[in-house]
Amino acid sequence: VQLQASGGGLVQTGGSLRLSCKASGLNFAIATMNWHRQGPGKQRELVASIASSGSTNYQDSVKGRFTISRDNARRTLYLQMNSLKPEDTAVYYCETRDTWGWGTLVTVSS
């Protein structure tokens, strides 16, 4: 199983970014997929999840600002992040069944 995350970068407060995670080596369509993040000096935390049914769950701090989605045909997971805040600064990781991709760094400047 391989997960390749991309899309991070530097953005100003209030800006937007879309992260992508390309998956291979698994039956993507039936996998629950997750986005996690780890900010500087913080523990890694679950940000959002999406089940095979399309059902989603979000950490309270990102509700209404982030949207997780999936494209099963492209075997790709997305995280649309709007109204970004400095506290969203972190390395973001995609994960499924305890398999982790390389992170992508998101930096939000104040």
C-alpha positions in Angstrom: 0.0 0.0 0.0 1.3 3.5 -0.9 -0.2 6.8 -0.1 1.2 9.9 -1.7 0.0 13.3 -0.3 0.5 16.6 -2.0 -0.9 20.1 -2.2 0.6 21.7 0.9 2.2 25.1 0.8 2.3 28.6 2.3 -0.9 30.5 2.5 -2.1 33.6 4.3 -4.7 33.6 7.1 -8.1 33.2 5.5 -6.8 31.5 2.4 -7.5 28.0 1.0 -5.6 24.9 0.0 -6.6 21.5 -1.4 -4.6 18.5 -0.3 -4.6 15.3 -2.4 -3.6 11.8 -1.5 -3.1 9.3 -4.3 -3.5 5.7 -3.1 -2.2 2.4 -4.7 -2.0 -1.2 -3.6 -5.4 -1.3 -1.9 -9.1 -1.6 -2.7 -9.5 2.1 -2.4 -13.3 2.1 -2.9 -14.0 0.1 0.3 -11.3 1.8 2.5 -12.1 4.3 5.2 -9.6 7.1 4.6 -8.3 9.6 7.1 -6.5 12.9 7.2 -4.3 13.6 10.3 -2.0 16.5 11.1 0.8 17.2 13.5 1.5 20.8 14.3 4.8 22.1 15.7 5.2 20.9 19.3 1.9 19.1 19.2 0.7 15.5 19.0 -0.6 14.1 15.8 -4.4 14.4 15.6 -7.2 13.1 13.4 -8.7 15.9 11.3 -11.3 14.2 9.1 -12.4 10.8 8.0 -14.5 9.5 5.1 -16.0 6.0 4.9 -16.6 4.0 1.8 -20.2 5.1 2.0 -19.2 8.7 1.8 -20.1 9.4 5.4 -17.7 11.9 6.9 -16.5 13.0 10.3 -14.5 16.1 11.4 -12.6 17.4 14.3 -14.6 20.2 15.9 -11.9 22.8 15.1 -12.2 22.3 11.4 -16.0 21.8 11.0 -17.4 24.2 8.5 -14.0 25.0 7.1 -12.6 21.7 5.8 -14.2 19.2 3.5 -13.0 15.7 3.0 -13.9 13.9 -0.2 -12.8 11.0 -2.4 -12.7 10.1 -6.0 -12.8 6.3 -6.2 -12.2 6.2 -9.9 -9.0 8.2 -9.4 -8.1 6.4 -6.1 -7.6 9.8 -4.6 -8.5 11.4 -1.3 -8.9 15.1 -0.9 -9.0 17.7 1.8 -10.4 21.1 0.9 -9.3 23.6 3.5 -10.9 27.1 3.6 -10.6 30.0 6.0 -7.3 28.7 7.1 -5.9 29.9 10.5 -2.3 30.0 11.8 -3.3 27.1 14.2 -3.9 24.9 11.1 -0.2 25.0 10.4 1.0 21.4 10.5 2.2 18.5 8.5 -0.8 16.7 7.1 -0.9 13.0 6.5 -3.3 10.6 4.9 -3.8 7.2 6.5 -5.8 4.1 6.1 -5.7 0.9 8.2 -2.6 2.2 10.0 -0.7 2.7 6.7 0.6 6.3 6.5 1.7 8.4 3.6 4.4 11.0 3.5 3.2 14.2 5.0 2.6 17.5 3.2 3.4 20.7 5.0 0.8 23.4 5.4 1.9 26.8 6.7 -0.6 29.5 7.4 0.9 32.9 8.0 -0.7 35.5 10.2 
